[in-house]
Amino acid sequence: MEIPQRVDSKFRLILLVAKRARQLQAGARPLVQSPYKKPTKIALQEIQAGVLPFEVEEPLTEEAEKAAKMKAAK
């Protein structure tokens, strides 16, 4: 299994595949034609083909984290 360039780690790849597989199991239509039936295989193919859009959010800074906690406490 090769990690696509858009994905920064194996861990993130696993998370993306798992989330997309759950969507497929819930009835989402596949974005690629696949000979496979298993949602995990289809999700992996979608990510490798580059047709599944996703964003990687940057972690919050300490100041932004404190501000978010203060806002949630109100």
C-alpha positions, 0 to 999 in steps of 0.5 A, a space after each residue: 500500500 502506497 501513501 498518496 502524496 496528499 496524505 501526510 502519514 499512514 495514520 491519516 490515511 487510515 482515518 480517511 479510509 475509515 471515515 469514507 468507508 462509513 459513509 459508503 456503508 451508510 449509502 453514499 455513492 462511490 466516486 470511482 468504479 471499482 471491482 471491489 465490494 468492500 467499502 474499505 477497498 473502495 474508499 482506499 481507491 478513491 483516496 489513491 485516485 485523488 477524487 475524495 476531497 479533504 482538508 487537514 486543519 492546523 492545530 490551534 495555538 495555545 492562545 486560540 485554545 484558551 480563547 475557545 475554552 473561555 468562549 465555551 465556558 460562557 
